[in-house]
Amino acid sequence: MERRRRGAGGGGSAELLGRGPERAALDRMLAAVGTGESRVLVLYGAPGVGKSALLGYAESAATGMHVLRAVGVESEMELPFATLHQLCAPLLDRLPNLPAPQRAALETVFGIRAEAPPERFLVALAVLSLLSDASEERPLLCAVDDAHWVDRASLQVLGFVARRLLAESVVLLFGTRERPEDLLGLPGMEIAGLRDADAHALLDSVTYGRLDQHVRARIVTETRGNPLALLELPRGLSVTEMAGGFGLLRSDALPGRIEQSFLARIRGLPEEARLLLLVAAAEPVGDPGLVWGAAARLGVPPADALADGTWEWLSLDARVTFRHPLVRSAVYRSASKRDLRAVHLALAEVTDPEADPDRRAWHLASAAAAPDESVAAELERSAGRAQARGGLAAAAAFLQRSVALTIDPWRRAERAVAAAEATLRAGDLDTARRFADIADRNARDEFQGVRAHLVRSRITFAAGLNHEAPPLLLSAARRLEPFDLELARETYLIAWGTAALFAAHSGRLAEISEAARALPAPAGTPRAVDLVLEGYALLVTGGRAAAVPVLRRALDALADLPVREVLTWSWVANGVGAAVWDDRAIRVLAGRVVEGARAAGALTELPLCLTPLGIAVSWTGDFTAAAAIVAEIEDVSAATGVPIAPHVELRLNALRGRETETEAHIAAAIEEAVAGGQLMGVTAAQWAAAVLYNGLGRYRQALEAARVCTRTAELWVPAWALPELVEAAVRAGEDGLARAALDDLADAAEPSGTDWALGVLARSRALLDDGTGAEDLHREAIERLGRTELRPELARAHLLYGEWLRRNRRQGEARDRLRTAYDMFASIGMEAFAERAHRELIAAGESVRRRTADVPAGEELTPQERQIALLVREGLTNPEIGTRLFISPRTVEWHLRKVFAKLGISSRRQLAGALPSASSGPDPG
């Protein structure tokens, strides 16, 4: 019996045949969104398998929901935030509802206002807030089809948003052939071919006559049940071929075979209709005015273009769209280069240079048959606009194409340097290195060569080739001196920080420091970067006593510096407060930098900024706040995909004394740091081990860890590990080693003159004083550390004094000090040290009931719930907390309800009493 063929190349209800389970899953998602829960799903599978049809089904089934739709377009992949604008355009009237920085970020990337380029994660937060705000009115369905062709800037934002949706009434669906990197980790559903029975039914619906059952089975098998293949492949086969089973292809050739089926049918159209299809394929926006305008310039009037068959492929409504994306790609890829250039030139001529200069430039570039300086200059200007909107990948693409169209060697080198820098910032290191090489080959003066060398050095650093980066950066800094002393100084500072972070010996650090000191004095008042560099160089070449005065001036200059400027090299500058043993300065500077990173939405840099703040907070004994910082580091690192060493977690667990988990983390951190050549990682892990084992009373292990730590060339942590080494060596009977460590500690601590430095020094000296001076030193340590906020260090001073009193048979006084230490350790949460104090109390004759470390009210909270509770306690509003934690206010409220239930409270005011403060605990006097 003859079957009637289905029309047009795209699917619709035919592609939904046999899709009951997939439709049921979508129905459940749509039903659940009404409960105030977000749902995200990535539909992925081969071309033609029915992803678009399922998205269309979801849109039709989303009754009572506001539907937002966007489609990735292959030719638009280089235009920043193009798909994002397409998705969010219907909501732009809600921009005034957003916090000012978020509103400005979206208006900037969408070209509504001209401001400094926003950090892309601030854009992501703005989109999250926009969707959350819109979903308050009615639930949202956001469908993004052909995500594999979405521009990178949009996809990064959408991936971030998808991971942060929680309590919003939003369904976010993606359709993609393969899961892009930015969507990895999101819930997914592979859309496979139809089951055999459904595939046979679909094939029967589009074939003439009766097929031999073996031929039908072979077609179903070789198409793997792909609905579009089953619809299209029979169109290219004759009755004889269908009957005999000839002409069939392997399933891995299906996309090309389907495209050929489309093209075979399109070739039957008049030339004018085929040219209209090519114009529509090359025009990414789907603007009917642009399509018809370009067609007119090519001599194609509507009456001739709209042949009977044209409607089968194009939908000409408010937007010009293809009935299936494979038709667009088939038409575009099969066109001759001459026709493509002609079509892109026509589109460039009808694109408004004022309203849409970047698409016009891209069309002109695609139309260029040879190098063209005017087009290259247009692309360069487009790159500047893309960077201004935060579209780094797009800026890189414009500049790369500009280089290809440039003949003049000098201009080619200039543009290649810019392309390398933009590509590096976009994260494509291999391509960045290739353009740095182009710049080097085409350099026409020394300054161009130096800049090419500098960007190659930065690429090497970013690639993690750690031992190679310091000498390259040093060489770049030296070569920059005759041309740009300010840039040279900044490069020396980065080189110094790189060497301090990664170098396995002090030779390279000394070489960089000597070179920096040989620079001529800066003209006028030294900048903060000048003072930091001078202080660090003196730290290596002249010692701490010479460096401290300069570093104190650097601290003052950093306090007055705009945070955005500090962010560019904060990972180096954060060590200034540590170098002078100023615990308050560490917290203030790290806090400023973190606030600046949060305000800018600089999530890539935020974990690096949070790390010194987390270390500083853990030193105060506020383990709840430190744990919240650890959670934030982990959240942001997961969102950005940028790994970060677990320094804060190591420090926190070592102070807590949790042996099993801390030992495992230490071993893993050392292995990873050694593999990456990161000296800081090894040093931080060994420092954590020394603290852990001193707390557990395993002094020989603490001694070995501290010795490894203090033998490294790193300039901060080894100084902090010296007190651990002194204590462990004394308890292990290694007095000679202890005295040598004490001398080193005096050299490191005395020049600063701070209570932290001198208090720890007095505590360490008391351990080695065999005379009457020991008691005065213990008392000095307690007095000095009592003037700081370093409660764990103060508790340890009480412990050592109590131990000394007990060994000198002053049991009553010993019990007083040991009880103070024990109560402080327990209230802070330092379990191992609390147990050590407990043992000493028993030895001093006190029968004391062992108590576990105080569990703060809220320990049962999840890390994010603790973060939110702490921020509420500080007085932040839900929108402010959402901005801080990169979640929506609605999600904050959702978490807060859980916090209230777990803590047994009913209002924000009650949180102040339900959570411990940083200063909670017994009187340390």
Residue pairs with C-beta under 8 A, 6 or more apart in sequence:
1 210
2 208
2 209
3 204
3 205
3 206
3 207
3 208
4 205
5 206
5 208
6 14
6 205
6 206
6 231
7 312
8 312
8 313
8 323
9 228
9 231
9 232
9 262
9 265
9 312
9 313
9 323
9 324
9 326
9 327
10 52
10 228
10 323
10 324
10 327
11 48
11 50
11 52
11 53
11 227
11 228
11 231
11 324
12 53
12 56
13 53
14 202
14 205
14 227
14 231
15 50
15 52
15 53
15 227
15 228
15 231
16 23
16 50
16 53
16 54
16 57
17 194
17 198
17 201
17 202
17 227
18 194
18 195
18 197
18 198
18 199
18 201
18 202
19 50
19 53
19 54
19 57
22 43
22 54
22 189
22 191
23 54
23 57
23 61
25 41
25 189
26 41
26 54
26 57
26 58
26 61
26 173
27 61
29 39
29 41
29 58
29 171
30 58
30 61
30 62
30 65
30 141
30 171
32 39
33 39
33 65
33 139
33 141
33 169
33 170
33 171
34 139
34 169
36 167
36 168
36 169
36 890
36 894
37 166
37 167
37 169
38 165
38 166
38 167
38 168
38 169
38 170
38 171
38 172
39 170
39 171
39 172
40 162
40 165
40 171
40 172
40 173
40 186
40 187
41 171
41 172
41 173
41 174
41 186
41 187
41 188
41 189
42 147
42 173
42 174
42 176
42 179
42 183
42 186
42 187
42 188
42 189
43 51
43 54
43 55
43 173
43 174
43 175
43 176
43 188
43 189
43 191
44 51
44 175
44 176
44 177
44 178
44 179
44 188
44 189
44 190
44 191
45 51
45 177
45 190
45 191
45 192
46 177
46 193
46 224
46 226
46 254
46 255
47 177
47 228
47 254
47 255
47 258
47 325
47 326
48 226
48 227
48 228
48 229
48 232
48 254
48 255
48 258
48 324
48 326
49 191
49 192
49 193
49 226
49 227
49 228
50 191
50 227
50 228
51 145
51 175
51 176
51 191
52 145
52 146
52 175
52 324
52 325
53 227
54 175
54 191
55 143
55 145
55 173
55 175
58 141
58 143
58 171
58 173
59 67
59 69
59 141
59 143
62 141
62 171
64 138
64 139
65 138
65 139
65 140
65 141
65 171
66 90
66 134
66 137
66 138
66 139
66 140
66 141
67 140
67 141
67 143
68 87
68 88
68 90
68 91
68 140
68 141
68 142
68 143
69 87
69 142
69 143
69 144
69 145
70 83
70 84
70 86
70 87
70 142
70 143
70 144
70 145
70 150
71 83
71 86
71 144
71 145
71 146
71 321
71 325
72 83
72 144
72 145
72 146
72 147
72 148
72 149
72 150
72 151
73 82
73 83
73 146
73 149
73 284
73 328
74 149
74 328
74 329
74 332
75 281
75 282
75 284
75 332
76 82
76 83
76 149
76 151
76 284
76 285
77 149
77 150
77 151
77 152
78 151
78 362
78 393
78 394
78 397
78 398
79 151
79 284
79 358
79 359
79 362
79 391
79 394
80 109
80 151
80 153
80 154
80 386
80 389
80 390
80 391
80 392
80 393
80 394
80 395
81 109
81 110
81 123
81 151
81 153
81 154
81 157
81 389
81 390
81 391
82 151
82 154
82 284
83 144
83 150
83 151
83 154
83 155
83 158
84 109
84 123
84 127
84 153
84 154
84 157
84 158
85 110
87 142
87 144
87 154
87 158
88 106
88 110
88 127
88 130
91 130
91 131
91 134
92 110
94 130
94 133
94 134
95 103
95 106
95 107
95 130
96 103
97 133
98 106
98 126
98 129
98 130
98 133
99 129
99 879
99 883
101 122
101 599
101 601
101 883
102 122
102 125
102 126
102 129
102 883
103 126
104 113
104 115
104 118
105 118
105 119
105 122
105 123
105 125
105 126
105 390
105 601
106 112
106 123
106 126
106 127
106 130
107 113
107 115
108 114
108 115
108 116
108 117
108 118
108 388
108 389
108 390
109 118
109 123
109 153
109 389
109 390
109 391
110 389
111 385
111 389
114 388
115 388
116 388
117 387
117 388
117 389
117 390
118 390
118 600
118 601
119 390
119 600
119 601
119 602
119 603
119 604
120 153
120 156
120 157
120 390
120 392
120 601
121 160
121 601
121 602
121 603
121 604
121 639
121 640
121 886
122 600
122 601
122 602
123 157
123 390
123 601
124 156
124 157
124 160
124 161
124 164
124 601
124 886
125 601
125 882
125 883
125 886
127 157
127 158
127 161
128 160
128 161
128 164
128 165
128 886
128 887
128 888
129 882
129 888
129 889
131 140
131 142
131 161
131 165
131 168
131 170
132 168
132 170
132 888
132 889
132 890
132 891
134 140
135 168
135 169
135 170
135 890
136 169
136 890
138 169
139 169
139 170
139 171
140 168
140 169
140 170
140 171
141 170
141 171
141 173
142 170
142 171
142 172
142 173
143 173
143 175
144 150
144 158
144 172
144 173
144 174
144 175
145 174
145 175
145 325
146 175
146 176
146 325
147 155
147 158
147 174
147 175
147 176
147 180
147 183
148 176
148 177
148 178
148 180
150 158
150 180
151 391
151 393
151 394
152 182
152 393
152 394
152 426
153 390
153 391
153 392
153 393
153 394
155 180
155 182
155 183
156 182
158 172
158 174
158 182
158 183
159 180
159 182
159 183
159 186
160 639
160 886
161 172
162 172
162 174
162 183
162 186
163 185
163 186
163 638
163 639
164 639
164 886
164 887
164 888
164 891
165 172
165 888
166 887
166 888
166 891
166 894
167 888
167 890
167 891
167 893
167 894
168 888
168 890
168 891
174 183
174 186
176 183
179 188
181 641
192 224
192 225
193 199
193 223
193 224
193 225
193 226
193 227
194 202
194 225
194 226
194 227
194 230
195 225
196 220
196 225
198 225
199 220
199 223
199 225
199 230
200 216
200 220
202 227
202 230
202 231
203 211
203 216
203 219
203 220
203 230
203 234
204 211
204 216
206 230
206 231
206 234
207 234
207 242
208 239
209 239
209 242
209 243
211 219
211 242
211 243
212 243
212 245
214 245
215 242
215 243
215 244
215 245
218 245
218 248
219 230
219 233
219 234
219 245
219 248
220 230
222 248
222 249
222 250
222 251
223 229
223 230
223 233
223 251
223 254
224 251
224 254
226 251
226 254
228 258
228 324
228 326
229 254
229 257
229 258
232 258
232 261
232 262
233 248
233 257
233 258
233 261
234 242
235 261
235 264
235 265
236 247
236 257
236 260
236 261
236 264
237 246
237 247
240 246
241 247
249 257
255 326
258 326
259 326
259 329
259 330
259 333
259 334
260 330
262 313
262 326
262 327
262 330
262 331
263 330
263 331
263 334
265 309
265 312
266 274
266 277
266 309
266 313
266 330
266 331
267 274
268 309
269 277
269 307
269 309
269 310
270 304
270 307
272 300
272 301
272 304
272 305
272 307
273 304
273 305
273 306
273 307
273 309
273 310
274 331
275 295
275 298
275 300
275 305
275 339
275 343
276 291
276 295
276 300
276 305
276 306
276 310
276 314
277 310
277 313
277 314
277 327
277 331
278 331
278 332
278 335
278 339
278 340
278 343
279 291
279 294
279 295
279 298
279 300
279 343
279 346
279 347
280 286
280 291
280 314
280 320
280 322
280 328
280 331
281 322
281 328
281 329
281 331
281 332
281 335
282 332
282 340
282 343
282 344
282 347
282 363
282 366
283 290
283 291
283 294
283 320
283 347
284 359
285 319
285 359
286 319
286 320
286 321
287 319
287 320
288 316
288 318
288 319
288 320
289 350
290 347
290 350
290 351
291 320
292 302
293 346
293 350
294 343
294 346
294 347
294 349
294 350
295 301
295 302
295 305
295 346
297 346
297 349
297 350
298 342
298 343
298 346
312 323
313 322
313 323
313 327
314 320
314 321
314 322
314 323
315 321
315 322
315 323
322 328
332 340
335 343
337 369
340 366
341 366
341 367
341 368
341 369
342 367
344 363
344 364
344 366
344 367
345 363
345 364
345 367
347 363
348 360
348 363
348 364
348 367
351 359
351 360
351 363
352 360
353 360
357 378
357 381
357 382
357 385
358 382
358 385
358 386
358 394
358 398
360 378
361 375
361 378
361 379
361 381
361 382
361 398
362 379
362 382
362 398
362 401
364 372
364 375
364 378
365 375
365 378
365 379
365 401
365 402
365 405
368 375
368 405
371 404
371 405
371 406
371 407
372 405
373 405
373 406
373 407
373 408
373 411
375 405
376 402
376 403
376 405
376 406
376 411
376 415
377 402
379 398
379 399
379 401
379 402
379 405
380 398
380 399
380 402
380 415
380 418
382 398
383 394
383 395
383 396
383 398
383 399
383 402
383 418
383 422
384 395
386 392
386 394
386 395
386 398
387 395
387 422
392 422
392 425
392 426
393 426
393 428
395 422
395 426
396 419
396 422
396 423
396 425
396 426
396 428
396 431
399 415
399 418
399 419
399 422
399 423
400 419
400 423
400 431
400 435
402 415
402 419
403 412
403 415
403 416
403 419
403 435
403 438
406 412
406 415
409 442
409 444
410 442
410 444
410 445
410 448
412 438
412 442
413 438
413 439
413 442
413 443
413 444
413 448
413 452
414 439
414 448
416 435
416 436
416 438
416 439
416 442
416 452
417 435
417 436
417 439
417 448
417 451
417 452
417 455
419 435
420 432
420 433
420 435
420 436
420 438
420 439
420 452
420 455
420 456
420 459
421 432
421 455
423 431
423 432
423 435
424 432
424 455
424 458
424 459
424 462
429 459
429 462
429 463
432 455
432 459
433 456
433 459
436 452
436 455
436 456
436 459
437 452
437 456
439 448
439 451
439 452
439 455
440 449
440 452
440 453
440 456
442 448
443 449
443 452
446 479
446 482
446 483
447 483
449 479
450 476
450 479
450 480
450 483
453 472
453 475
453 476
453 479
454 473
454 476
454 480
454 491
456 472
457 469
457 472
457 473
457 475
457 476
458 473
460 468
460 469
460 472
461 469
461 472
461 473
461 494
461 498
464 676
466 498
466 501
466 502
466 676
466 677
466 678
467 502
467 503
467 504
467 677
469 498
469 502
470 495
470 498
470 499
470 502
470 503
470 508
470 512
471 508
473 491
473 494
473 495
473 498
474 492
474 495
474 508
474 511
474 512
474 515
476 491
476 495
477 488
477 489
477 491
477 492
477 495
477 515
478 488
478 515
480 487
480 488
480 491
481 488
481 519
485 519
485 520
485 522
486 522
486 527
488 519
489 516
489 519
489 522
489 529
489 530
489 533
490 529
490 568
490 569
492 512
492 515
492 516
492 519
492 533
493 516
493 529
493 532
493 533
493 536
493 569
493 572
494 569
494 572
495 512
496 509
496 512
496 513
496 516
496 533
496 536
496 537
496 572
497 569
497 571
497 572
499 508
499 509
499 512
500 509
500 536
500 575
500 679
500 680
500 713
500 714
500 715
501 678
501 679
501 680
501 714
502 677
502 678
502 679
502 680
503 509
503 679
503 713
504 677
504 679
504 713
505 713
506 540
506 713
509 540
509 713
510 540
510 541
512 537
513 536
513 537
513 538
513 539
513 540
513 541
514 537
514 541
516 533
516 534
516 536
516 537
517 534
517 537
517 538
517 541
522 530
526 534
526 553
526 557
527 557
528 554
528 557
528 558
528 560
528 561
528 566
528 573
529 569
531 550
531 551
531 553
531 554
531 557
532 551
532 554
532 558
532 572
532 573
532 576
534 550
534 554
535 547
535 550
535 551
535 553
535 554
535 576
535 579
536 547
536 551
536 572
536 575
536 579
538 546
538 547
538 550
539 547
539 551
539 579
539 715
540 715
543 747
543 751
544 579
544 747
544 748
544 751
544 752
545 750
545 751
547 579
547 751
548 579
548 580
548 751
548 752
551 576
551 579
551 580
552 580
554 573
554 576
555 576
555 577
555 580
555 582
555 585
555 589
558 566
558 573
558 576
558 589
559 588
559 589
559 592
563 592
563 593
563 595
563 596
563 597
563 599
563 600
564 596
564 600
566 573
566 592
566 593
566 596
567 593
567 596
567 597
567 600
567 602
567 605
567 609
570 593
570 605
570 608
570 609
571 605
571 608
571 609
573 589
574 586
574 589
574 590
574 593
574 609
574 612
575 612
575 715
575 716
576 585
576 589
577 583
577 584
577 585
577 586
577 588
577 589
577 590
578 586
578 612
578 716
579 715
579 716
580 752
580 754
581 749
581 752
581 754
581 756
581 757
582 752
582 754
582 756
583 616
583 619
583 620
583 754
583 756
583 788
583 789
583 790
584 789
586 612
586 615
586 616
587 613
587 616
587 617
587 620
590 609
590 612
590 613
590 616
591 613
593 609
593 613
594 606
594 609
594 610
594 613
596 602
597 603
597 605
597 606
597 609
598 606
598 883
598 884
601 886
603 636
603 639
603 640
603 886
604 640
604 642
606 632
606 636
607 633
607 636
607 637
607 640
607 642
607 644
608 644
610 629
610 632
610 633
610 636
610 648
611 633
611 644
611 645
611 647
611 648
613 629
614 626
614 629
614 630
614 633
614 647
614 648
614 651
614 652
615 647
615 648
615 651
617 625
617 626
617 629
618 626
618 648
618 651
618 652
618 655
619 790
619 792
619 793
620 789
620 790
620 791
620 792
620 918
621 655
621 790
621 791
621 792
621 795
621 828
621 829
621 830
621 918
621 921
622 917
622 918
623 652
623 655
623 656
623 828
623 829
623 856
624 856
624 858
624 866
624 870
624 915
624 916
625 870
625 918
626 648
626 651
626 652
627 652
627 863
627 866
628 863
628 866
628 867
628 870
629 648
630 646
630 648
630 649
630 652
630 863
631 863
631 864
631 866
631 867
632 867
632 885
633 644
633 648
634 863
635 864
635 885
635 886
636 886
637 643
637 644
639 886
645 669
645 672
645 673
645 678
645 680
645 681
645 684
646 665
646 669
647 680
647 681
647 684
649 665
650 662
650 665
650 666
650 669
650 684
650 685
650 688
651 684
651 687
651 688
651 691
653 661
653 662
653 665
653 688
653 692
654 662
654 687
654 688
654 689
654 691
654 692
654 695
655 691
655 695
655 792
655 828
655 829
655 830
656 662
656 829
656 830
656 831
656 832
656 853
657 692
657 695
657 696
657 830
657 831
657 832
657 833
657 834
657 835
658 831
658 832
659 692
659 696
659 832
662 688
662 692
663 689
663 692
665 688
666 685
666 686
666 688
666 689
666 692
669 681
669 684
669 685
670 681
670 682
670 685
670 686
672 678
672 681
673 679
673 680
673 681
673 682
673 685
674 682
679 712
679 713
679 714
680 714
680 717
682 708
682 712
683 709
683 712
683 714
683 717
683 718
683 721
684 717
686 705
686 706
686 708
686 709
686 721
687 705
687 706
687 709
687 717
687 720
687 721
687 724
689 701
689 702
689 705
690 702
690 705
690 706
690 709
690 721
690 724
690 725
690 728
691 702
691 724
692 702
692 832
693 699
693 701
693 702
693 705
693 728
694 702
694 724
694 727
694 728
695 830
695 832
695 833
695 836
696 832
696 835
696 836
697 731
697 836
697 839
699 727
699 728
699 731
699 732
700 728
700 732
702 724
702 727
702 728
703 725
703 728
703 729
703 732
703 734
703 737
705 724
706 721
706 722
706 724
706 725
706 728
706 741
707 725
707 737
709 717
709 718
709 721
709 724
709 725
710 718
710 721
710 722
710 725
710 741
710 744
711 718
712 718
719 744
719 745
719 748
719 749
722 741
722 742
722 744
722 745
722 748
722 764
723 745
723 760
723 763
723 764
725 737
725 738
725 741
726 738
726 741
726 742
726 745
726 764
726 767
726 768
727 764
727 767
727 800
729 735
729 737
729 738
729 741
730 738
730 767
730 768
735 768
738 767
738 768
739 768
742 764
742 765
742 768
745 760
745 761
745 764
746 761
748 757
749 757
749 758
749 760
749 761
750 757
750 758
750 761
755 784
755 785
755 787
755 788
756 784
756 785
756 788
756 790
756 793
758 780
758 784
759 780
759 781
759 782
759 783
759 784
759 785
759 788
759 793
759 797
760 781
760 785
760 793
762 777
762 778
762 780
762 781
762 784
763 777
763 778
763 781
763 785
763 793
763 796
763 797
763 800
765 777
766 774
766 775
766 777
766 778
766 781
766 800
766 801
766 804
767 800
769 777
774 804
775 804
778 797
778 800
778 801
778 804
779 801
781 797
781 800
781 801
782 794
782 797
782 798
782 801
782 924
785 793
785 794
785 797
786 794
786 924
786 925
788 794
789 918
789 919
791 824
791 828
791 919
791 921
791 924
792 828
792 830
792 833
794 824
794 924
795 820
795 821
795 824
795 825
795 828
795 830
795 833
795 924
796 821
796 833
798 817
798 818
798 820
798 821
798 824
798 924
799 817
799 818
799 821
799 825
799 833
799 836
799 837
799 840
801 817
802 814
802 815
802 816
802 817
802 818
802 820
802 821
802 837
802 840
802 844
803 814
803 818
803 840
805 811
805 813
805 814
805 817
806 814
806 818
806 840
806 843
806 844
811 844
811 845
814 840
814 844
815 841
815 844
815 845
815 846
818 837
818 840
818 841
818 844
818 846
819 841
819 846
819 848
820 922
820 924
821 833
821 837
822 834
822 837
822 838
822 841
822 848
823 921
823 922
824 921
824 922
824 924
825 831
825 833
825 834
825 837
825 853
826 834
826 851
826 852
826 853
826 854
827 853
827 854
827 920
827 921
827 922
828 853
828 921
829 853
829 854
829 856
830 853
831 852
831 853
834 853
835 850
838 848
838 850
841 848
842 848
854 916
856 915
856 916
857 903
857 914
857 915
857 916
858 865
858 866
858 869
858 899
858 902
858 903
858 914
858 915
858 916
860 902
861 869
861 899
861 902
861 903
864 885
864 895
865 895
865 898
865 899
865 902
867 885
868 881
868 885
868 892
868 895
868 896
868 899
869 896
869 899
869 903
869 911
869 914
869 915
870 915
871 880
871 881
871 884
871 885
872 881
872 896
872 899
872 908
872 911
873 911
873 912
873 915
876 884
878 889
878 892
878 893
878 896
879 889
881 887
881 889
881 892
882 888
882 889
882 891
882 892
885 892
896 908
899 911
900 906
900 907
903 910
903 911
903 914
905 911
905 914
